[in-house]
Amino acid sequence: MLSVLFNPVLAEEINNSDNEIILPASPPQKVFARYQTHFNFHHDRGFYFSASLEPGWIHSLEKPNVKGIRFGGKVNAGGFVADGISLFGSVWGNFLEAASLIAAGPGIAFLFDSTNIGIDLSFGIGRVSNVIERDDIKNFAESVLAANLSISKYWWLSGKTSLGISLSSGIHGFTLAEGKLSSIGWNAGLGLAFLLG
């Protein structure tokens, strides 16, 4: 009876790591365990946020005709209307000294749980202008229609967050003030992407 009273009580180890964030410095066994179980996570109802930053090829075909490797990015914020489907507001753009673009508008995203791949499309109104004043750069600013498509592959960091790579492409044209197709340009880039949702 006395031995029962004085037996050591072992604390039960709580091993619930579903919401634990995995970092590059995490032990390999934790990374491997998360890789084995990451398909258990789902993109379901709730808040949706994604952001990407990428180098890429930017090409303005008219007014002016310039091109080069520069940086671009995109931010989406909205909510899920069904499991794996989100509606959001988006801001995106890219930098080119003589013809930079900043655009905003609505979008839709499709997220696939099993492979953790996302596809999002945005369409809106943008502003194309020169962001640097130089003698060899013409000053201009025009409002245009713009669209952007991104395909991303993510890896789960936790039950709601993912980090991955994104391939995106965009186009703009049709100057609103002049009512004609002008200031045509396109871009394509590959970079880092973050997803919450």
C-alpha positions in Angstrom: 0.0 0.0 0.0 2.8 2.4 0.9 4.7 1.5 -2.2 1.7 2.5 -4.3 1.5 5.9 -2.6 5.1 6.7 -3.3 5.4 5.3 -6.8 6.7 8.1 -9.1 4.1 9.8 -11.1 5.2 10.2 -14.8 3.8 13.2 -16.5 2.1 12.4 -19.8 4.0 13.9 -22.7 1.9 16.1 -24.9 3.0 15.5 -28.5 0.7 17.6 -30.5 2.8 19.3 -33.2 0.1 19.9 -35.7 0.4 23.7 -35.3 4.1 23.8 -34.7 5.9 26.0 -37.2 8.7 24.2 -39.0 11.7 26.5 -39.7 14.9 25.8 -41.8 16.8 25.4 -38.5 14.4 22.8 -37.2 15.7 19.3 -36.5 15.6 16.9 -39.6 13.2 14.5 -37.8 10.7 17.3 -37.3 10.9 18.3 -41.0 10.5 14.7 -42.1 7.6 14.1 -39.8 5.8 17.2 -41.1 6.5 16.1 -44.7 4.8 12.7 -43.9 1.7 14.4 -42.4 1.3 17.6 -44.4 -1.4 16.1 -46.6 -3.6 16.2 -43.5 -3.9 19.9 -43.7 -6.7 21.6 -45.7 -7.5 25.0 -47.3 -11.0 25.5 -45.9 -13.3 28.4 -44.8 -11.8 31.5 -43.2 -9.3 34.2 -44.0 -7.1 34.0 -47.1 -3.8 35.9 -47.6 -1.0 35.4 -50.0 2.1 37.4 -51.1 4.9 36.8 -53.6 8.1 38.6 -54.6 10.0 37.6 -57.7 12.6 38.6 -60.2 11.3 38.3 -63.8 11.3 39.5 -67.3 9.4 42.7 -67.8 8.7 44.0 -71.3 6.9 47.2 -72.4 6.0 47.0 -76.1 4.9 50.6 -76.6 5.3 54.0 -75.0 8.2 53.2 -74.5 9.6 50.0 -75.9 11.8 48.9 -73.0 12.6 45.6 -71.4 14.8 44.0 -68.8 15.0 41.7 -65.7 13.5 43.5 -62.8 11.4 42.7 -59.7 7.7 42.3 -59.3 5.2 41.3 -56.6 1.6 40.6 -55.7 -0.5 40.7 -52.5 -4.0 39.1 -52.1 -6.3 39.4 -49.2 -9.8 37.9 -48.9 -11.7 34.9 -47.7 -12.8 31.4 -48.7 -16.3 31.1 -50.2 -15.9 27.3 -50.3 -13.3 24.7 -49.4 -10.3 25.4 -51.7 -11.9 28.5 -53.4 -11.2 32.0 -52.4 -12.3 35.5 -53.5 -10.0 38.4 -52.8 -8.8 41.9 -53.5 -5.4 42.1 -55.1 -2.6 44.6 -55.6 0.3 43.7 -58.0 3.0 45.4 -60.0 6.4 45.3 -61.4 9.3 47.8 -61.7 10.8 49.0 -64.9 12.5 52.4 -64.9 10.7 53.7 -67.9 7.4 51.8 -67.6 6.5 50.5 -64.2 3.0 49.1 -63.4 0.9 49.1 -60.3 -2.6 47.6 -60.5 -5.5 46.5 -58.3 -8.7 44.6 -58.6 -10.6 41.5 -57.7 -9.4 37.9 -58.1 -10.2 34.3 -57.5 -7.9 31.5 -56.2 -8.2 27.7 -56.4 -6.2 25.7 -53.8 -5.7 21.9 -54.0 -5.1 20.2 -50.7 -3.5 17.0 -51.8 -0.7 18.6 -53.7 -0.8 22.0 -52.0 -0.8 23.9 -55.3 -2.6 27.2 -55.8 -3.8 29.0 -58.9 -5.0 32.6 -58.7 -6.2 35.1 -61.3 -6.6 38.8 -60.8 -8.1 41.4 -63.2 -8.2 45.2 -62.6 -7.2 48.7 -63.4 -3.6 49.7 -63.3 -1.3 52.7 -63.8 1.7 52.6 -66.0 4.3 55.4 -65.6 8.0 56.1 -65.5 9.3 56.0 -61.9 12.7 57.6 -62.7 13.2 61.0 -64.3 16.1 61.1 -66.7 16.9 62.8 -70.0 16.6 59.5 -71.8 13.3 58.5 -70.2 10.0 60.1 -71.4 7.6 61.3 -68.7 4.2 59.6 -69.0 1.4 58.1 -66.9 -1.6 56.2 -68.3 -4.4 54.2 -66.8 -4.8 50.7 -68.3 -6.6 47.4 -67.9 -4.3 44.7 -66.4 -4.5 41.0 -65.5 -2.2 38.6 -63.6 -2.1 34.8 -63.4 0.0 32.9 -60.8 0.6 29.2 -60.2 2.3 28.3 -56.9 3.6 25.1 -55.3 3.5 25.3 -51.5 4.9 23.3 -48.6 3.1 23.4 -45.2 4.7 25.3 -42.4 1.7 24.7 -40.0 -1.9 23.9 -40.3 -2.7 27.2 -41.9 0.5 28.6 -43.4 2.6 27.6 -46.4 5.8 28.7 -48.1 6.6 27.9 -51.7 7.6 29.1 -55.2 5.4 31.0 -57.6 5.4 31.3 -61.4 3.4 34.3 -62.5 2.6 36.2 -65.7 0.7 39.4 -66.4 -0.3 41.6 -69.2 -1.7 45.2 -69.5 -3.0 47.4 -72.2 -6.0 49.3 -73.5 -5.4 52.9 -72.3 -8.6 54.0 -70.6 -8.2 57.8 -71.3 -7.6 57.3 -75.1 -10.0 54.3 -75.5 -7.5 52.3 -77.5 -4.9 49.6 -77.1 -1.8 51.3 -76.0 1.0 51.0 -73.4 1.0 47.3 -74.0 3.3 45.2 -71.8 3.7 41.8 -70.2 5.8 40.2 -67.5 6.8 36.7 -66.3 8.6 35.8 -63.1 9.6 33.1 -60.7 9.9 33.8 -57.0 9.0 33.1 -53.4 5.4 32.9 -52.2 3.7 32.8 -48.8 0.2 31.6 -48.1 -2.1 31.9 -45.1 -5.4 30.0 -45.4 
